[in-house]
Amino acid sequence: QMQLVESGGGLVQAGGSLRLSCAASGRTFSTYSLGWFRQAPGKRREFVASISRSADNTDYADSVKGRFTISRDNAKNTVYLQMNSLKPEDTAVYFCAADLLSTRVGGYIYGANYWGQGTQVTVSS
Protein backbone atom coordinates (compact mmCIF):
# COMPACT_ATOMS: atom_id res chain seq x y z
CA GLN A 1 0.00 0.00 0.00
CA MET A 2 1.21 3.47 -0.81
CA GLN A 3 -0.05 6.83 0.42
CA LEU A 4 0.52 10.02 -1.56
CA VAL A 5 0.22 13.55 -0.21
CA GLU A 6 0.37 16.56 -2.54
CA SER A 7 1.35 20.10 -1.62
CA GLY A 8 2.24 23.34 -3.36
CA GLY A 9 -1.05 24.29 -4.96
CA GLY A 10 -2.48 27.77 -4.75
CA LEU A 11 -3.55 30.89 -6.60
CA VAL A 12 -1.24 32.42 -9.20
CA GLN A 13 -1.58 34.96 -11.98
CA ALA A 14 -1.36 33.93 -15.61
CA GLY A 15 2.27 33.64 -16.67
CA GLY A 16 3.37 32.70 -13.19
CA SER A 17 4.85 29.50 -11.81
CA LEU A 18 4.08 26.91 -9.17
CA ARG A 19 5.86 23.79 -8.01
CA LEU A 20 3.80 20.87 -6.82
CA SER A 21 5.28 18.21 -4.59
CA CYS A 22 4.00 14.76 -3.74
CA ALA A 23 5.43 12.85 -0.81
CA ALA A 24 4.93 9.11 -0.74
CA SER A 25 5.01 6.58 2.04
CA GLY A 26 6.42 3.11 1.66
CA ARG A 27 9.79 1.64 0.83
CA THR A 28 8.86 0.62 -2.70
CA PHE A 29 8.61 4.16 -4.08
CA SER A 30 11.47 3.68 -6.52
CA THR A 31 9.78 0.67 -8.12
CA TYR A 32 6.76 2.64 -9.34
CA SER A 33 6.16 4.86 -12.32
CA LEU A 34 4.73 8.19 -11.18
CA GLY A 35 2.58 10.84 -12.71
CA TRP A 36 0.31 13.82 -12.38
CA PHE A 37 -3.29 14.14 -13.51
CA ARG A 38 -5.70 17.04 -13.24
CA GLN A 39 -9.43 17.57 -13.18
CA ALA A 40 -11.11 20.87 -13.99
CA PRO A 41 -14.69 21.61 -12.89
CA GLY A 42 -17.18 19.73 -15.03
CA LYS A 43 -14.46 17.83 -16.89
CA ARG A 44 -12.96 14.38 -16.71
CA ARG A 45 -9.66 13.73 -15.02
CA GLU A 46 -6.85 13.97 -17.57
CA PHE A 47 -3.24 12.91 -17.80
CA VAL A 48 -0.64 15.66 -17.37
CA ALA A 49 2.80 14.09 -17.03
CA SER A 50 4.59 10.87 -16.15
CA ILE A 51 8.06 9.72 -15.18
CA SER A 52 9.55 6.25 -15.23
CA ARG A 53 11.00 4.44 -12.22
CA SER A 54 14.57 5.49 -12.93
CA ALA A 55 13.56 8.90 -14.28
CA ASP A 56 15.05 8.18 -17.69
CA ASN A 57 11.76 8.60 -19.49
CA THR A 58 9.14 11.33 -19.17
CA ASP A 59 5.94 12.04 -21.05
CA TYR A 60 3.63 15.03 -21.18
CA ALA A 61 0.21 15.97 -22.41
CA ASP A 62 0.42 18.17 -25.49
CA SER A 63 -1.26 21.01 -23.59
CA VAL A 64 1.62 21.30 -21.10
CA LYS A 65 4.66 20.38 -23.18
CA GLY A 66 7.39 22.97 -22.89
CA ARG A 67 5.80 24.53 -19.81
CA PHE A 68 5.65 21.74 -17.20
CA THR A 69 8.49 19.52 -15.97
CA ILE A 70 8.10 16.36 -13.93
CA SER A 71 10.93 15.05 -11.77
CA ARG A 72 11.45 12.63 -8.91
CA ASP A 73 13.80 12.15 -5.99
CA ASN A 74 13.76 8.49 -5.00
CA ALA A 75 15.89 9.19 -1.91
CA LYS A 76 13.18 11.54 -0.63
CA ASN A 77 10.21 9.51 -1.90
CA THR A 78 8.98 12.62 -3.67
CA VAL A 79 7.77 13.53 -7.13
CA TYR A 80 7.54 17.10 -8.37
CA LEU A 81 5.72 19.04 -11.05
CA GLN A 82 7.25 22.37 -11.99
CA MET A 83 4.65 24.47 -13.78
CA ASN A 84 5.74 27.56 -15.68
CA SER A 85 3.91 30.01 -17.94
CA LEU A 86 0.64 29.05 -16.32
CA LYS A 87 -2.60 29.75 -18.14
CA PRO A 88 -6.16 30.11 -16.82
CA GLU A 89 -7.01 26.81 -18.53
CA ASP A 90 -4.50 25.09 -16.24
CA THR A 91 -6.91 25.71 -13.35
CA ALA A 92 -7.80 22.33 -11.86
CA VAL A 93 -7.31 19.98 -8.97
CA TYR A 94 -3.99 18.24 -9.53
CA PHE A 95 -3.54 14.65 -8.43
CA CYS A 96 -0.35 12.74 -7.85
CA ALA A 97 -0.43 9.12 -9.00
CA ALA A 98 1.75 6.03 -8.65
CA ASP A 99 1.91 2.70 -10.46
CA LEU A 100 0.50 4.09 -13.67
CA LEU A 101 -1.81 2.15 -15.95
CA SER A 102 -1.40 2.32 -19.71
CA THR A 103 -2.95 0.71 -22.76
CA ARG A 104 -1.17 -2.21 -24.37
CA VAL A 105 -1.42 -0.57 -27.76
CA GLY A 106 0.12 2.85 -27.91
CA GLY A 107 1.05 3.04 -24.25
CA TYR A 108 -1.62 5.63 -23.48
CA ILE A 109 -1.61 6.40 -19.73
CA TYR A 110 -5.17 6.38 -18.47
CA GLY A 111 -4.99 5.82 -14.71
CA ALA A 112 -3.09 4.57 -11.71
CA ASN A 113 -3.37 2.20 -8.79
CA TYR A 114 -2.53 4.83 -6.17
CA TRP A 115 -3.79 8.39 -5.90
CA GLY A 116 -3.23 11.42 -3.73
CA GLN A 117 -6.09 13.53 -2.41
CA GLY A 118 -5.42 16.38 -4.83
CA THR A 119 -4.30 19.98 -4.55
CA GLN A 120 -6.08 22.97 -6.07
CA VAL A 121 -4.29 25.13 -8.63
CA THR A 122 -6.06 28.33 -9.68
CA VAL A 123 -4.66 30.58 -12.40
CA SER A 124 -6.22 34.02 -12.67
CA SER A 125 -6.28 35.99 -15.91
Secondary structure, DSSP 8 states (H G I E B T S, - for coil): ---EEEE--EEEETT--EEEEEEE-STTGGGS-EEEEEE-TTS--EEEEEE-TTSS-EEE-TTTTTTEEEEEETTTTEEEEEE-S--GGG-EEEEEEEEEEE-TTTT-EEEEEEEB--EEEEEE-
